């Protein structure tokens, strides 16, 4: 289970300490890195539950690339700082760029090989086969920093539910076996 408490606390603290810089170009890259690093820390910091039937907890994310997520966020921020930017365009820019970054980041990701699902003696590979689908960034007008972070967490968790993978290994008899899974929690 991914725990978002530290992500939220760290971002709130970051917002408070950088309130005067939020419309400057150097802030965009730093802010994007803070979000991407927080996401990665939440993701890699514990174990995740994969959507087998029944779900199995205890898997580690072994490989995941944060740079596309960071780049997506950084690309959207200057677009939202223009005078012509509205809440709707800001939501679209952030939602589209974050979703694209997440999908690119999850392409080819690998998850841990233990614990083996029911019927497996050993898992040889556990790969992401579909890196998720784009999600809606549900940001409301005049959102507080906390509401912005909550909307980010919702976008992240909704996206993770759409990530699909395949575990492959062998049975105790030794015979090849594969098992698809849908969703990461």
Phi, psi and omega per residue, in radians:
X1 nan 2.246 3.133
X2 -1.440 2.254 -3.129
X3 -1.896 2.154 -3.015
X4 -1.719 0.025 -3.051
X5 -1.015 -0.829 -3.113
X6 -1.152 -0.701 3.086
X7 -0.966 -0.856 -3.093
X8 -1.145 -0.820 -3.126
X9 -1.073 -0.802 -3.128
X10 -1.119 -0.725 -3.141
X11 -1.193 -0.705 3.092
X12 -1.047 -0.766 3.113
X13 -1.096 -0.727 3.122
X14 -1.090 -0.781 3.099
X15 -1.016 -0.815 -3.097
X16 -1.106 -0.695 -3.091
X17 -1.422 -0.178 -3.110
X18 -2.153 0.390 -3.043
X19 -1.002 -0.624 -3.078
X20 -1.370 -0.204 -3.064
X21 -1.803 0.013 -2.898
X22 -1.129 -0.248 3.128
X23 -1.948 0.424 -3.136
X24 -1.904 2.580 -3.084
X25 -0.998 -0.813 -3.131
X26 -1.072 -0.492 -3.140
X27 -1.136 -0.607 -3.062
X28 -1.028 -0.867 -3.138
X29 -1.140 -0.737 3.133
X30 -1.115 -0.753 3.125
X31 -1.111 -0.779 3.120
X32 -1.086 -0.713 3.113
X33 -1.141 -0.674 3.133
X34 -1.083 -0.761 3.126
X35 -1.178 -0.850 -3.102
X36 -1.106 -0.713 3.122
X37 -1.179 -0.696 3.096
X38 -1.105 -0.717 3.087
X39 -1.079 -0.833 -3.131
X40 -1.074 -0.736 3.133
X41 -1.097 -0.762 3.111
X42 -1.103 -0.706 -3.097
X43 -1.219 -0.808 -3.050
X44 -1.553 -0.196 -3.040
X45 -1.283 -0.310 -3.122
X46 -2.514 -2.672 3.097
X47 -1.886 2.778 3.130
X48 -2.085 2.751 3.063
X49 -1.762 2.239 3.106
X50 -1.699 2.561 -3.062
X51 -1.403 0.941 2.933
X52 -1.287 3.054 3.036
X53 -2.073 1.835 -0.020
X54 -1.318 2.799 3.133
X55 -1.049 2.588 3.125
X56 -2.176 2.276 3.128
X57 -1.713 2.769 3.000
X58 1.947 0.097 3.139
X59 -1.497 2.566 3.047
X60 -1.829 2.501 2.979
X61 -1.426 2.080 -3.069
X62 -1.588 -0.698 -3.132
X63 -2.421 2.371 -3.132
X64 -2.844 2.476 -3.060
X65 -1.958 2.068 -3.071
X66 -1.451 -0.376 -3.031
X67 -0.982 -0.738 3.122
X68 -1.100 -0.620 3.093
X69 -1.147 -0.815 3.118
X70 -1.024 -0.792 -3.120
X71 -1.119 -0.674 3.124
X72 -1.105 -0.759 3.129
X73 -1.164 -0.829 -3.119
X74 -1.063 -0.624 3.138
X75 -1.216 -0.556 -3.088
X76 -1.373 -0.541 -3.012
X77 -1.087 -0.815 3.118
X78 -1.096 -0.565 3.109
X79 -1.099 -0.593 -3.096
X80 -1.439 -0.212 -3.111
X81 -1.588 -0.049 -3.140
X82 -1.310 2.664 3.133
X83 -1.047 -0.495 -3.102
X84 -1.403 -0.141 -3.085
X85 -1.203 2.296 3.053
X86 -1.937 2.999 3.101
X87 -1.036 -0.720 -3.127
X88 -1.108 -0.754 3.129
X89 -1.228 -0.609 3.098
X90 -1.094 -0.782 3.118
X91 -1.100 -0.746 3.141
X92 -1.135 -0.812 3.136
X93 -1.039 -0.902 -3.123
X94 -1.147 -0.820 -3.116
X95 -1.054 -0.789 -3.140
X96 -1.152 -0.838 -3.088
X97 -1.214 -0.666 3.096
X98 -1.184 -0.771 3.121
X99 -1.058 -0.771 3.108
X100 -1.081 -0.753 3.106
X101 -1.087 -0.742 3.130
X102 -1.112 -0.803 -3.116
X103 -1.083 -0.757 3.118
X104 -1.148 -0.706 3.134
X105 -1.107 -0.611 -3.101
X106 -1.500 -0.191 -3.138
X107 -1.105 2.104 3.119
X108 1.365 0.163 3.142
X109 -1.103 2.683 3.115
X110 -2.145 2.510 3.078
X111 -2.029 2.903 -3.078
X112 -1.077 2.874 -3.068
X113 -1.754 -0.130 3.119
X114 -2.223 2.612 -0.001
X115 -1.360 2.579 3.115
X116 -1.222 2.470 3.082
X117 -1.121 2.870 3.107
X118 -0.979 2.305 3.128
X119 1.667 -0.216 3.132
X120 -1.669 2.445 2.942
X121 -1.552 -0.686 -3.125
X122 -2.612 2.587 3.064
X123 -1.874 2.172 3.138
X124 -1.562 -0.680 3.109
X125 -2.479 2.674 3.080
X126 -2.557 1.565 -2.971
X127 -1.957 2.609 2.979
X128 -1.355 2.189 3.131
X129 -1.802 -0.492 3.063
X130 -2.288 2.013 -2.998
X131 -1.383 0.392 3.082
X132 1.720 3.078 -3.139
X133 -2.151 2.707 3.125
X134 -1.038 2.592 -3.114
X135 -2.184 2.820 3.122
X136 -1.497 2.323 3.052
X137 -1.604 1.820 -2.994
X138 -1.585 1.332 -3.139
X139 -1.805 2.326 -3.120
X140 -1.683 2.740 3.100
X141 -1.053 2.449 3.140
X142 1.002 0.688 3.119
X143 -1.199 2.524 3.026
X144 -1.391 2.958 3.074
X145 -1.018 -0.708 3.141
X146 -1.128 -0.711 3.103
X147 -1.158 -0.643 3.069
X148 -1.063 -0.815 -3.139
X149 -1.127 -0.733 3.102
X150 -1.059 -0.671 3.105
X151 -1.159 -0.667 3.071
X152 -1.082 -0.824 -3.137
X153 -1.061 -0.710 3.109
X154 -1.105 -0.777 3.104
X155 -1.048 -0.780 3.140
X156 -1.083 -0.837 -3.092
X157 -1.204 -0.650 3.084
X158 -1.107 -0.723 3.115
X159 -1.101 -0.800 -3.106
X160 -1.027 -0.522 3.112
X161 -1.178 -0.309 -3.097
X162 -1.760 -0.041 3.100
X163 -1.295 2.329 -3.076
X164 -2.153 2.514 3.128
X165 -2.571 -3.076 -3.094
X166 -2.514 2.187 3.018
X167 -1.704 2.358 3.118
X168 -2.276 2.458 -3.138
X169 -2.972 -2.532 3.130
X170 -2.402 2.749 3.111
X171 -1.521 2.971 3.096
X172 -1.046 -0.403 -3.081
X173 -1.343 -0.088 -2.073
X174 0.159 1.752 3.067
X175 -2.478 2.438 -3.138
X176 -1.109 2.543 3.118
X177 -2.566 2.494 3.034
X178 -2.230 2.659 3.131
X179 -2.552 2.043 3.099
X180 -1.350 2.694 3.035
X181 -2.403 2.676 3.122
X182 -2.306 2.119 3.031
X183 1.672 2.533 3.074
X184 -2.226 2.285 3.086
X185 -2.207 nan nan
